[in-house]
Amino acid sequence: MATVSPTPLLKDELDIVIPTIRNLDFLEMWRPFFQPYHLIIVQDGDPSKVIKVPEGFDYELYNRNDINRILGPKASCISFKDSACRCFGYMVSKKKYIYTIDDDCFVAKDPSGKDINALEQHIKNLLCPSTPFFFNTLYDPYRDGADFVRGYPFSLREGVPTAVSHGLWLNIPDYDAPTQLVKPLERNTRYVDAIMSIPKGTLFPMCGMNLAFNRELIGPAMYFGLMGDGQPIGRYDDMWAGWCTKVICDHLGLGVKTGLPYIWHSKASNPFVNLKKEYKGIYWQEELIPFFQSVTLPKDCTTVQKCYIEISKQVKAKLGKVDDYFNKLADAMVTWIEAWDELNPSGAKSAELPNGAAK
Amino acid sequence: MRTSPSLLSLTIDSALLNLSNIADLSPLPDHIVLDLFLLPARTRYFLSSRHSTFESQLPLSFLPDVLRNSEIVLISETCTSLDYRVAISCFSEALYFGIELLFVFGKMSLAIRDDEIDIIIGAIRSDLTSFMNEWRPMFSRFHLIIVKDPDLKEELKIPEGFNLDVYEKSDIDRVVGSSTSVLFSGYACRYFGYLVSRKKYIISVDDDCLPARDPKGFVVDAVAQHITNLTTPATPFFFNTLYDPFTEGADFVRGYPFSLRSGVKCALSCGLWLNMADHDAPTQALKARQRNSRYVDAVMTVPAGSLVPISGINIAFDREVVGPALVPALKLAGEGKFRWETMEDIWSGLCVKVVCDHLGLGVKTGLPYVWRTDRGDPIASLKKEWEGVKLMEEVVPFFQSVRLPREATTVEDCVVEVAKAAKERLGSTDPVFARAAKAMLDWVNLWKSVGSISSSPAV
């Protein structure tokens, strides 16, 4: 019997991107798991505030001034006063993999009481293939103790590269405001011991609280949109990125997984504040979902950037009439790609950009 | 800035907390009802109904701010049909006052009577004593149909105390004619049971499966779980990352469109297996000692457009809705008496999924688990029948490419279309497919003649 090989740490290939507005105390709990890695902290809100990073972490920190300085006029595509600003971290990272987590997410325990190393599980998910073309009823077939079920064609058993690993949350579930208002006391206590590939052609609501992805495979698609200050909508940043990402993954034959690992989500945000932010989104998503479900990308869109620009054109053409916001968003999507390409020139060694000063 | 509470405001606060206990608001004076539900102009409400009790879980500390600042307030979560009337009466009040009420109704769990369920067992082995006794706590309430594999020579041994009908080769020959009875040999014998059943819900498990235990050690009532799956909506059009939103303690996540939250009818429920998972022979032979010990506590809807290998070992379906689509069609040349030597259920399941996708019905997978006992030798099975695994290379792309015409609006029509397509596209690849296509048509005819009329079962 084959022994399970240990999961590589990938400490020089993975950046942890954390958006924050207040403090990073939560990192203390993650220290055993995060300390080997480089952190990219994106400080939202007032840039004159000093964010204290716990001792012993290797990090770079960017506040709004840094974002404006680095991107110049293109900084307009990065949201302000919303955790959507985190995607700036994806852009400036030089690593192959990104893990992003919210500052109110802590280490969860599995049913046996053991601490869950979420990052390790995400790495496992990203390093092993996905199977989006045919659903495996035993979920992830590459996991220890599992395999493909009878009837699964052998030609599909190699799978495709995994671009995204979407983790879940125990305790405060990721509900929208109306659901939070109706069920303010509901806690997610169900540990579902599974990872699965989201089938090709199926969209899903991607939550940015506990998310990892292969930046080289899909990075440019992870634009978290225009949210927060001066925008009519909030709390749809990760949704937007998720729909774009899934459409592009489906087109390029990449996989998206969801399920383990769990983190412990501790903070329930105020549902009435959330409702105000989401209100437009709740109505707009009725248009957005059919839009994304019907997006087709031409065959000559062979890179993520080309796919993304094509989507932005369709956003302008078809969603501009839903609200002028989508015209702005389509423009911002183009700006994002331009900025991404500028900061990540293909082929060249990306060492020219200085890191933000560690404060 | 809160003004000090008045008796009225305290009463209203308390009433809101106890709204679930107030079945009928009509005795209340109008202005109290209005105060209870309606707010100053330009205020809107979400009313969301889901489970069978009407509960308000709003912490009151939130409410005063909302009354002042917010546009939308949620009142309650759930509705029985009684509370529907309360909700509707609020709705008309609200309309009168020019206030918009947005209703978001979820599922209501249906109460199923025991006599709507048939448990159908295909007896591949003659001694069903321990099987039936182990399942007795779960099965004894229901009517059972046991269909004996026509190839089985020995007498069936069935313990006492069940309400059941047994069908054997002679019955099958009598009902469908000896030329068509070949459809029902081996594992496919259970389809005869599906044909003659007159119940709405069918649950079927292989005769080498026993009740499983969950991680807490409790015995899993597979029947109850299948019924729950079939009687709560499926959500095939958008993936819910917390899996089944209708289960206790879960819901739709942020980003899930509200218009899709009522779901569609669930036509089929596929359960899973602890111990011997349903791997094919090569896989089980390679991993001879592998046993499935992972209990995944989830039910989920298989998304529309996504195909799935549906194992027949542990399934349940709504016979009224989708019965004809479970087809005993694909008979492998070397088909035998171990699941490793069959693919009939996989073909059948792909057909069901294609039909469900076309008709807007749902297919769920996940719980319940059954415990599948060790039986047989995968290497011996592989030697006997190895073509099935190869055939999947043709079968899956075929089903993935089937497009049903808009005019196919009934399940029978859909099955006929799939059969036609199978004959056209696969018939020349391997005679087994041409036979399968024909079997599907024979099955549909049988269903129309035998499956739809009410006849009294023999024995």
Interface residues (C-beta under 8 A of the other chain):
Chain A: M1 P111 F134 F135 N136 T137 L138 Y139 R143 G145 A146 D147 F148 V149 R150 G151 Y152 P153 F154 S155 L156 H166 L168 P173 D174 Y175 D176 P178 T179 L181 V182 K183 P184 L185 E186 R187 N188 T189 R190 Y191 V192 D193 A194 I198 P199 K200 G201 T202 L203 F204 P205 M206 C207 R235 Y236 D238 M239 G242 T258 P271 F272 L275 K276 E278 Y279 I282 Q285 E286 I289
Chain B: F46 S48 Q57 L58 P59 F62 D65 V66 N69 S70 E71 I72 V73 L74 S76 E77 V104 P215 F238 F239 N240 T241 L242 Y243 G249 A250 D251 F252 V253 R254 G255 Y256 P257 F258 S259 L260 C270 L272 A277 D278 H279 D280 T283 K287 R289 Q290 N292 S293 R294 Y295 V296 D297 A298 V302 P303 A304 G305 S306 L307 V308 P309 I310 S311 R339 W340 M343 I346 G349 T365 V389 M392 E393 V395 V396
